[in-house]
């Protein structure tokens, strides 16, 4: 009875499996436990699965991901860290299997490029293609092959003509898609998730980005959990004010066993509470974005420092409650960070910059635009092997000439080389301690090569027999340090002269 009801609600297409065959059996089990047909019908017509289904799914996923990715990679198994973590999703990849379409490209040129390389294309990116009409998009989708693994639309904004018909055409043809990124596709809504869940059985990364506000009729998290019961590795919803803490917790209950990348940027109702739930449940988390969220404070950084020490990527731009002390706590524990963005946070000062350089040994990119940073620490040369970009735009006390140089790898390396030549003194600090009149200034002049050769010679202190801790004011007696001019220097003074002559 339960199976027939579910089949009537959600029929499959193209002879493919229905959604009911892929929904967690825990939800159907809870519906049939009472044995009442009315209970079954009410549960099947509900727009949200019960919370127990999410918990059962979470436990089953955890059992399948009990071995950490680092351990499995070291043991030589097939599973590796790249299966769980996708580094820097916005990186530019120069690969023969990828086609990137820019605004200057005409539709005929795009089609010819896709058709000529159709057997090798695995990724298709449409960048700022505002001139592409609805018919052009259908033509592009018609040219790709079912071997496509990644599809992205970015930076199209108001002129984006990608709608529900294009999405249905794409997912029904390219059923092996693993990554789907839709930015400013305002002509689609929550109904797209039903098509995605029905056709894309291998989907791992899903992203919906709204740079301008457009609220969906139904909550996106509820629809995602209802229609996409997959092992997602990356989950990204940006610009959705309708997503609150309890929606995030509901998604984590269902996908925590496989998630390694999470982004809820520019979601005004996401606070520290949801971050606590994410950090304590997502053991594979490597990538997190929480930018433009006013409810994020230092509590988030303390939570991530405690539970997510293996973070590689974090974006906390425009979170004005974050301070230097929270950043210091985070980087002290999350020492594997490769990317950190703290731009447009007025409370970020030099302490945060120094802490990042000191503790993050693998750091590659640092973004501190429009912050209170006033100087570049000399210790930055310690990160020369890994550091590739430092962005300090709109920092008032940093000269613009330096800001422009350190934004690219070559300029940053040249800047660190110059700093290394100017700041060699940081490597060795010598403190000369002694009573007044014992020759401290003379010794410093000798060591630095500034001793006047015509000046008087001093007998000094015999360093071989002097025990400063025993013969100081804390011990029994002070050493005899009466220095007097003499024509015959001692052995100690001869050694000092030798050092001076070598310098």
C-alpha angles and dihedrals in degrees: 000000000000092000093050092050093050092048092054091051099048115023119184126238133225091016091295125141118281122244090248090066090058101040115107110271090223091075093050090045091055089049095052097041093091093048092222120133091211091057091051093051094048093050094047092051093050115112093216128050115236117265091246090064091058092049093048090049091048092053092048092050092049090055089055094049101043094125113076113237093238092054094048091048092051093047091058098244124149092256114084139175092264089065090063104029129049108195121222103347092203095056120125113241121200101206135141089228093062131076119196116193119204131190094260092059116099123221093250092051091048093051093048092050092050096045094047091054100029095124092055104037113113100156132042122188124185109198121192092330096163092151094062111106127209090263091050091054091052089050091052093049089048090057098053122087130231087257091078111123104178133036126181138177116189140170096006095122117168095358095060109127096181106126140166093282091056091049093050090048090050100046094043090054102036102045094161095065112139100176127042122177119179117180122187093348093155094167092070128068141173091311090075090070091064091057091045093051093046098051111021103070093159098049114139107162124043127174135178115183126185115185087180124043118265117155120214118228091239128034109271095219093054091049092046094054092044097051107023108056094167137125097261118193097187128033121184130175114164125179099015112135091179090070111093135173096276091052090054091048090051091053092047091053089059104037107024094107093066108020116114100156125049130175126180097157122163092014103136096198097053111102142168091286094068091046089056090054092046094049096048095047107032102073093171095053113141104149129046132168121189102155123155093018112135091195094064116099141155088292088073091054092049091050093049091046090055100044108019108049091147096064115141102178132031131169117191101155118155094015098132097187093067117104139186092263094058091049091049091053091049098049092044088066104023095059094155094070114137100175131030128172119192098155123153094018107133094198095058111106139165093293091068092050093048092047092052092051093045100049109024102079095176099043114145106167130029122183117191101153118162095007134125095264110136104176143023110241117240089228089071088094088071088071095050095115094058109020114102106161139022116181117196102157118158092016099139099211096048114087113243091229090062093043091056093048100051096050093083129052097243094048091045092053091050091049092051091048090055091046091050091054092049099043107046091128092076090073096064131028120182121194116198110203127183147116122289116283096018096118104263094141092046091051092051091050090051093050093048095045096247098114116130106236090207093054126103121280121237130209092218125180127315099239093192094065100028115104105188096188094049099037100040131094088281091057135055099286142357119250120256102257101166103142118198133175113262136170094226115061120209126241091266092054090049090057091051090051089051091054090048094051092049091054 
